Amino acid sequence: MASMDMAMARLEAAVEHLGSQIARLRAAPPRPAAEAAAEDMVPRTEVAALAARLDAALLALRGALAQEAGDAPEDQE
């Protein structure tokens, strides 16, 4: 299924990009707390919501891959 291949490629590229950004941030010298502007902060609720969406997307992807392979989707948490 071409659309599944495209979705997998996009997910892999996004994960790779995220990994490179995390590595870049870890390599940067830490900024003093006084420099950390309020607009740089992300509220915990937004992070939690994004994490929930990512979990749901991964669960849906696993289900789609299982269907494509002819397997019954496993119960994922």
C-alpha positions in Angstrom: 0.0 0.0 0.0 1.7 3.2 -1.2 0.0 5.4 1.3 1.2 3.3 4.2 4.7 3.5 2.8 4.4 7.3 2.6 3.0 7.5 6.1 5.9 5.3 7.5 8.4 7.5 5.7 6.9 10.6 7.1 6.9 9.2 10.6 10.5 8.0 10.3 11.6 11.4 9.0 9.7 13.2 11.9 11.4 10.9 14.5 14.8 11.5 12.9 14.3 15.3 12.9 13.1 15.2 16.5 16.2 13.2 17.5 18.5 15.6 15.7 16.9 18.6 17.4 17.2 17.0 20.9 20.9 16.2 20.2 21.4 19.8 19.1 19.7 21.2 22.3 21.7 18.9 24.5 25.0 20.0 22.9 24.2 23.7 23.4 25.4 25.3 26.6 22.6 25.8 29.1 21.1 29.2 29.3 20.9 31.0 32.6 17.4 30.9 34.0 17.2 34.7 33.7 17.5 34.3 29.9 14.8 31.7 29.6 11.9 33.8 28.3 8.3 32.9 29.1 7.5 32.4 25.4 10.1 29.6 25.3 8.2 27.6 27.8 5.5 25.1 26.8 2.7 24.5 29.3 2.7 20.9 30.7 -0.9 20.5 29.5 0.1 21.1 25.9 3.0 18.7 26.2 0.7 16.1 27.7 -1.9 16.6 24.9 0.8 16.3 22.2 2.1 13.1 23.9 -1.5 11.6 23.9 -1.9 12.4 20.2 1.4 10.8 19.4 0.5 7.7 21.4 -2.8 7.5 19.6 -1.1 7.9 16.2 1.4 5.2 17.0 -1.4 2.9 18.2 -3.3 3.5 14.9 -0.2 2.9 12.9 0.5 -0.4 14.7 -3.1 -1.5 14.0 -2.8 -0.5 10.3 0.5 -2.4 10.0 -1.0 -5.5 11.7 -4.0 -5.4 9.3 -1.7 -5.0 6.3 0.3 -8.0 7.5 -2.9 -10.0 8.0 -2.4 -10.2 11.8 -5.1 -9.4 14.3 -4.3 -6.1 16.1 -2.9 -6.7 19.5 -4.3 -4.9 22.5 -1.8 -2.0 23.0 -1.8 0.4 26.0 
